[in-house]
Amino acid sequence: MDAARRRWWPRAAAAAGSMTPLGWSAAALAAGFWAAGGMLGWRELLIAAAFLTLVLVAAVGFIVGRQSYAVRLDLARTRVAVGDDAVGSLTVGNPGARMLLPATLELPVGAATAVFELPRMAPGDEHEELFRIPTQRRAMIVVGPVESVRRDPFGLMGRRLVWTDPVDLFVHPRTVGLQGSATGFIKDLEGLPTRELSTADVAFHALREYVPGDDRRHIHWKTTARTGTLMVRQFEETRRSHLAVALSGNTADYGSEADLELAVSVAGSLGLQAIREQRDLTVLSQDGQIRSGSGRILLDGLTRFEGRERREGTRELAALTSDSVPNASVVILVTGTAVSASVLRSAAAAISPGIRCLAVRCSEGEPPGRREIADLTVLTCGALDDLPALIRKGTA
């Protein structure tokens, strides 16, 4: 008796866990009919209770039994740009020795679910389904896991089994190449002198009198012999180019969601060009730095980037950039047209002196333009394809 109980209890528990809300309602109704029919002696209630019980038992018969599928979920590419094709395949095989009855497979794709109907499969049979995933919007889409679903015809019970792991599909923002003269905004500053003087560097500036503590290796002996006074070389500090791209994630800075998406594409295009040229790069928003160790890592980070309404706007972003990237040589603020000229002026003032600063205001459909606000060059970008020409204007 105990052995039989141990054998049937897990099956009963599995059946109970497979019941749908309708199944629970039918079970509760059957139990109520059994109780009421026994107490009141109503034969009609007992017949109804017996009928519901038989239906529940029959429903169990549709979901019990082992399913033996070999399921493979493949995506042609796990990273695509907005508008590119994202296709995949779902391959199901029967590796067992028994015939498999028709079943339903469900494939979650983001918030949606694709449903595939499997035919009856003999041992060794294989069935393949091809599917296409829409990529109209930048997003990270979780595809899967694939689940098989067995249901009874009455909708009282359903059994789900997971067959694969989920796969992440990155729909990257669109980007544009900034080739040739369009890359002047990140021209190599390495070896170019700054206005800051140093006692040791590679760019010679002038000679001055020796003071205690100076490195004797920098004494210019010919001039010292001619003047009779110790003279040392003085140098100008040189700087290695470092681009900081500051992308505003405050939706209040943009006129529409399309403007924000354009800004993400602009930031991605600027960052990718810096990576191609092996420049030092930092990309950040109000939430902190966006990883940019490689082009793929940068685009993955921008895919996860989400805008929201927040208190910190472009001015605060500029201050954060100045504090986080003090060694930047060029800072580009990427924001929307809802940001006023006074805010842009104060944002530029928050950038440390000696750092070149540009602002790109993104507004879908607006004609490209350039204007100056104090020492800040402001570019208006209405389409991603306008960006290379705009950058040339901004650095002219």
GUBAMAR-879788 format. One record per residue (C-alpha): x, y, z; chain. Coordinates in Angstrom, 2 decimals, padded with zeros to 5 digits. Last residue first. Example, Ala and Ser with C-alpha at 12.3 -4.5 7.8 and 13.67 -1.06 7.14 Angstrom:
! residues 2
013.67  -001.06  007.14  A;
012.30  -004.50  007.80  A;
***
This chain:
! residues 396
036.01  073.60  -039.56  A;
035.43  071.16  -036.71  A;
031.68  071.55  -036.42  A;
031.20  071.79  -040.16  A;
032.98  068.47  -040.71  A;
030.91  066.99  -037.89  A;
027.75  068.19  -039.60  A;
028.77  066.58  -042.89  A;
029.29  063.22  -041.16  A;
026.05  063.55  -039.13  A;
023.55  064.27  -041.91  A;
022.93  060.54  -042.51  A;
021.62  060.28  -038.95  A;
018.82  062.71  -039.66  A;
017.73  065.99  -038.05  A;
021.05  066.96  -036.48  A;
021.54  070.46  -035.06  A;
025.14  071.32  -034.20  A;
026.12  073.66  -031.36  A;
029.71  074.93  -031.10  A;
030.31  076.25  -027.57  A;
032.62  079.20  -026.92  A;
029.70  081.63  -026.47  A;
026.78  079.89  -028.16  A;
027.87  079.30  -031.75  A;
025.60  077.99  -034.47  A;
025.42  075.04  -036.82  A;
022.62  073.54  -038.86  A;
021.03  070.42  -040.24  A;
017.36  070.69  -041.24  A;
014.92  069.23  -038.68  A;
013.37  065.87  -039.57  A;
014.04  064.13  -036.25  A;
015.48  066.57  -033.70  A;
018.88  065.89  -032.16  A;
021.01  068.65  -030.63  A;
024.73  067.92  -030.92  A;
026.92  069.91  -028.54  A;
030.65  070.49  -028.90  A;
033.31  071.07  -026.24  A;
037.08  071.44  -026.48  A;
038.76  070.94  -023.13  A;
041.20  073.65  -022.02  A;
038.92  074.92  -019.27  A;
036.92  072.20  -017.48  A;
033.37  071.65  -018.69  A;
030.72  073.21  -016.44  A;
030.72  076.39  -018.55  A;
029.60  074.34  -021.54  A;
026.57  073.15  -019.56  A;
025.82  076.74  -018.51  A;
025.74  077.81  -022.16  A;
023.69  074.77  -023.15  A;
021.16  075.60  -020.43  A;
020.98  079.20  -021.64  A;
020.48  078.07  -025.24  A;
017.48  075.97  -024.23  A;
017.30  072.17  -024.18  A;
014.09  070.96  -025.85  A;
016.16  070.45  -029.00  A;
017.61  067.20  -027.74  A;
020.94  066.01  -026.33  A;
024.37  064.73  -027.29  A;
027.17  066.61  -025.49  A;
030.53  066.04  -027.14  A;
033.62  066.47  -024.97  A;
037.10  066.65  -026.51  A;
040.48  066.44  -024.74  A;
039.25  064.38  -021.80  A;
041.62  064.05  -018.85  A;
039.05  065.12  -016.24  A;
036.67  062.35  -017.31  A;
034.34  061.70  -014.36  A;
034.26  065.23  -012.93  A;
033.88  067.01  -016.28  A;
031.37  064.42  -017.44  A;
029.28  064.79  -014.29  A;
029.23  068.57  -014.76  A;
028.12  068.13  -018.38  A;
025.38  065.71  -017.32  A;
024.13  068.19  -014.72  A;
023.70  070.83  -017.42  A;
022.11  068.34  -019.83  A;
019.40  067.30  -017.39  A;
019.22  065.76  -013.93  A;
015.68  065.83  -012.52  A;
014.52  062.79  -014.41  A;
012.14  061.72  -017.12  A;
013.29  058.46  -018.58  A;
015.59  057.25  -021.33  A;
016.71  053.66  -021.55  A;
020.12  052.33  -022.55  A;
020.17  048.54  -022.98  A;
020.86  048.88  -026.71  A;
023.45  051.57  -025.94  A;
025.30  049.07  -023.76  A;
025.20  046.39  -026.45  A;
026.41  048.97  -028.97  A;
029.40  049.82  -026.77  A;
030.25  046.17  -026.08  A;
030.11  045.39  -029.79  A;
032.34  048.32  -030.70  A;
034.88  047.44  -028.06  A;
035.75  048.47  -024.49  A;
032.88  050.94  -024.49  A;
030.91  050.33  -021.30  A;
028.31  053.01  -020.65  A;
029.40  055.21  -017.76  A;
026.99  056.66  -015.24  A;
023.23  057.00  -014.87  A;
023.22  060.60  -016.16  A;
024.85  059.33  -019.34  A;
028.33  058.17  -020.25  A;
030.63  057.24  -023.08  A;
034.39  057.35  -022.49  A;
036.87  056.84  -025.30  A;
040.64  056.70  -025.71  A;
041.31  056.58  -029.42  A;
041.94  053.38  -031.35  A;
040.82  054.90  -034.67  A;
038.06  052.32  -034.98  A;
037.13  052.92  -031.34  A;
036.79  056.67  -031.91  A;
034.61  056.02  -034.96  A;
032.43  053.64  -032.95  A;
031.91  056.23  -030.22  A;
030.76  058.95  -032.59  A;
028.36  056.61  -034.39  A;
026.95  055.26  -031.12  A;
026.36  058.76  -029.74  A;
024.56  059.74  -032.95  A;
022.44  056.57  -032.90  A;
021.44  057.21  -029.27  A;
020.56  060.80  -030.17  A;
018.38  059.62  -033.05  A;
016.54  057.30  -030.66  A;
015.94  060.24  -028.31  A;
014.60  062.35  -031.18  A;
012.25  059.51  -032.19  A;
010.88  059.45  -028.64  A;
009.83  063.05  -029.05  A;
010.82  066.65  -028.34  A;
013.84  065.71  -026.30  A;
015.42  067.14  -023.14  A;
012.43  066.02  -021.04  A;
013.35  062.43  -021.94  A;
016.44  062.74  -019.73  A;
018.95  060.16  -020.91  A;
021.45  062.73  -022.13  A;
024.39  061.19  -023.95  A;
027.85  062.48  -022.97  A;
030.54  061.37  -025.41  A;
034.05  061.84  -023.99  A;
036.91  061.64  -026.48  A;
040.48  061.30  -025.25  A;
043.38  062.53  -027.38  A;
046.77  062.24  -025.72  A;
048.09  065.55  -024.45  A;
051.45  067.25  -024.47  A;
052.76  069.49  -021.73  A;
054.91  072.39  -022.88  A;
058.57  072.26  -021.92  A;
061.14  074.39  -020.12  A;
064.85  073.85  -020.69  A;
067.24  074.93  -017.98  A;
069.70  077.85  -017.75  A;
072.54  078.14  -015.23  A;
073.99  081.62  -015.55  A;
077.33  082.55  -017.17  A;
075.48  083.73  -020.23  A;
077.44  081.90  -022.94  A;
078.39  078.88  -020.84  A;
074.80  078.48  -019.58  A;
073.49  078.81  -023.13  A;
075.75  075.98  -024.26  A;
075.02  073.93  -021.13  A;
071.24  073.76  -021.43  A;
070.35  072.21  -018.07  A;
067.57  069.63  -018.46  A;
069.53  066.75  -016.90  A;
070.04  068.93  -013.83  A;
066.40  068.37  -012.87  A;
065.21  071.52  -011.15  A;
065.05  071.47  -007.34  A;
066.88  074.73  -006.79  A;
066.04  077.20  -009.55  A;
067.74  077.35  -012.95  A;
067.02  080.34  -015.12  A;
064.63  079.89  -018.02  A;
064.77  078.47  -021.52  A;
061.79  078.06  -023.83  A;
059.04  075.74  -025.12  A;
060.39  072.31  -026.04  A;
057.68  069.70  -026.66  A;
058.83  066.30  -025.35  A;
058.06  066.58  -021.66  A;
059.75  067.44  -018.38  A;
059.55  070.73  -016.46  A;
056.02  071.40  -017.63  A;
054.08  074.37  -018.96  A;
050.35  074.27  -019.70  A;
049.38  075.92  -022.98  A;
049.00  072.56  -024.68  A;
051.42  070.94  -027.10  A;
050.42  068.41  -029.75  A;
052.21  065.08  -029.24  A;
048.99  063.11  -028.98  A;
046.19  065.39  -030.07  A;
045.15  062.95  -032.77  A;
042.09  064.29  -034.49  A;
038.89  063.40  -032.68  A;
036.67  066.14  -034.10  A;
038.51  065.84  -037.40  A;
036.85  062.51  -038.10  A;
034.59  063.87  -040.82  A;
037.68  064.48  -042.94  A;
037.84  060.83  -043.93  A;
035.26  058.44  -042.53  A;
032.47  058.99  -040.04  A;
030.48  055.79  -040.53  A;
026.79  055.80  -039.67  A;
024.99  054.02  -036.85  A;
021.60  052.41  -036.39  A;
020.86  051.37  -032.83  A;
021.49  047.73  -031.98  A;
018.75  045.10  -031.82  A;
020.36  042.67  -029.39  A;
018.83  039.18  -029.33  A;
019.32  037.32  -026.06  A;
018.71  033.55  -026.17  A;
016.60  031.65  -023.63  A;
017.60  028.09  -022.71  A;
015.86  025.19  -024.40  A;
013.29  022.44  -023.76  A;
010.97  023.70  -021.03  A;
007.97  021.44  -020.34  A;
004.42  022.65  -019.91  A;
001.33  020.62  -019.04  A;
-002.21  021.88  -019.42  A;
-005.43  020.89  -017.71  A;
-009.11  021.80  -017.83  A;
-009.19  023.24  -021.35  A;
-011.78  020.68  -022.45  A;
-009.75  019.29  -025.34  A;
-006.87  018.42  -022.99  A;
-003.69  020.41  -023.18  A;
-000.05  019.63  -023.90  A;
002.34  022.55  -024.17  A;
005.98  022.30  -025.17  A;
008.16  025.20  -024.12  A;
010.97  026.93  -025.99  A;
012.86  029.35  -023.75  A;
012.78  031.62  -025.57  A;
013.92  034.79  -027.30  A;
014.77  037.65  -024.93  A;
014.78  040.87  -026.92  A;
017.24  043.66  -026.17  A;
015.79  046.68  -027.88  A;
016.17  049.33  -030.58  A;
012.94  049.38  -032.55  A;
011.82  048.20  -035.99  A;
013.48  044.83  -035.52  A;
010.60  042.38  -036.08  A;
011.61  038.73  -035.51  A;
011.36  036.24  -038.39  A;
010.56  032.55  -038.03  A;
011.49  029.23  -039.58  A;
009.97  025.95  -038.35  A;
011.67  022.58  -038.69  A;
010.31  019.07  -038.01  A;
012.43  015.97  -037.59  A;
011.35  012.32  -037.63  A;
013.59  009.67  -036.04  A;
010.73  007.86  -034.32  A;
007.41  008.96  -035.87  A;
006.12  012.47  -035.29  A;
002.46  013.53  -035.27  A;
002.47  017.17  -036.25  A;
003.83  020.04  -034.15  A;
001.87  023.28  -034.00  A;
004.00  026.37  -033.45  A;
002.93  029.34  -031.33  A;
004.89  032.59  -031.14  A;
004.60  034.55  -027.91  A;
004.87  038.31  -027.50  A;
006.45  040.39  -024.70  A;
009.98  039.61  -025.86  A;
009.78  036.62  -028.15  A;
008.32  033.72  -026.15  A;
008.33  030.48  -028.18  A;
005.42  028.12  -027.58  A;
005.33  024.57  -028.91  A;
002.05  022.72  -029.37  A;
001.63  018.98  -029.62  A;
000.64  016.26  -032.07  A;
001.26  012.75  -030.70  A;
004.74  011.28  -030.52  A;
005.29  007.76  -031.89  A;
007.63  005.73  -029.76  A;
011.31  004.76  -030.08  A;
012.70  008.09  -028.95  A;
014.83  010.70  -030.69  A;
011.82  012.60  -032.06  A;
013.16  015.84  -033.51  A;
012.26  019.52  -033.25  A;
014.10  022.31  -035.06  A;
013.23  025.95  -034.43  A;
014.86  028.37  -036.81  A;
015.82  031.99  -036.65  A;
015.66  035.24  -038.54  A;
016.53  038.80  -037.60  A;
016.56  040.94  -040.74  A;
017.91  044.46  -040.35  A;
015.66  047.44  -039.59  A;
017.41  048.42  -036.36  A;
020.83  046.81  -036.32  A;
021.44  043.13  -035.65  A;
023.13  041.12  -032.91  A;
022.25  037.50  -032.12  A;
022.59  036.45  -035.74  A;
021.15  033.42  -037.55  A;
019.25  032.54  -034.38  A;
019.00  028.84  -033.54  A;
016.68  026.99  -031.15  A;
017.17  023.22  -031.03  A;
014.64  020.77  -029.59  A;
015.15  017.02  -029.23  A;
011.78  015.84  -027.98  A;
010.85  012.99  -025.67  A;
007.47  013.60  -024.09  A;
006.58  011.30  -021.25  A;
003.08  010.38  -020.30  A;
000.27  012.29  -018.68  A;
-001.36  015.26  -020.39  A;
-004.30  013.79  -022.31  A;
-005.11  011.13  -019.71  A;
-005.47  013.79  -017.03  A;
-008.31  015.32  -019.04  A;
-010.14  011.98  -018.99  A;
-009.93  011.92  -015.20  A;
-011.31  015.46  -015.06  A;
-014.16  014.55  -017.43  A;
-014.96  011.47  -015.36  A;
-015.10  013.58  -012.20  A;
-017.39  016.09  -013.87  A;
-019.77  013.30  -014.91  A;
-019.73  011.70  -011.47  A;
-020.55  015.03  -009.82  A;
-023.39  015.64  -012.28  A;
-024.79  012.17  -011.56  A;
-024.48  012.76  -007.82  A;
-026.26  016.09  -008.14  A;
-029.11  014.47  -010.08  A;
-029.48  011.74  -007.47  A;
-030.24  014.15  -004.72  A;
-029.74  012.46  -001.38  A;
-029.38  015.75  000.41  A;
-026.13  014.97  002.20  A;
-024.64  012.74  -000.48  A;
-025.71  015.00  -003.33  A;
-024.41  018.10  -001.55  A;
-021.00  016.56  -000.88  A;
-020.56  015.03  -004.32  A;
-021.89  018.17  -006.01  A;
-019.49  020.36  -004.03  A;
-016.54  018.14  -004.91  A;
-017.53  018.24  -008.57  A;
-017.86  022.04  -008.48  A;
-014.45  022.40  -006.86  A;
-012.91  020.13  -009.48  A;
-014.63  022.01  -012.32  A;
-013.44  025.36  -010.93  A;
-009.93  024.01  -010.55  A;
-010.00  022.84  -014.16  A;
-011.23  026.22  -015.37  A;
-008.39  027.89  -013.50  A;
-006.02  025.48  -015.29  A;
-004.78  022.28  -013.70  A;
-001.19  021.22  -014.32  A;
-000.06  021.45  -010.70  A;
-002.84  019.08  -009.67  A;
-001.70  016.60  -012.31  A;
001.89  016.81  -011.07  A;
000.75  016.24  -007.47  A;
-001.28  013.22  -008.56  A;
001.68  011.83  -010.44  A;
003.98  012.40  -007.46  A;
001.46  010.59  -005.18  A;
001.02  007.58  -007.45  A;
004.27  005.74  -006.83  A;
004.67  006.58  -003.15  A;
001.07  005.56  -002.54  A;
001.59  002.28  -004.36  A;
004.65  001.55  -002.26  A;
002.77  002.39  000.94  A;
000.00  000.00  000.00  A;
***
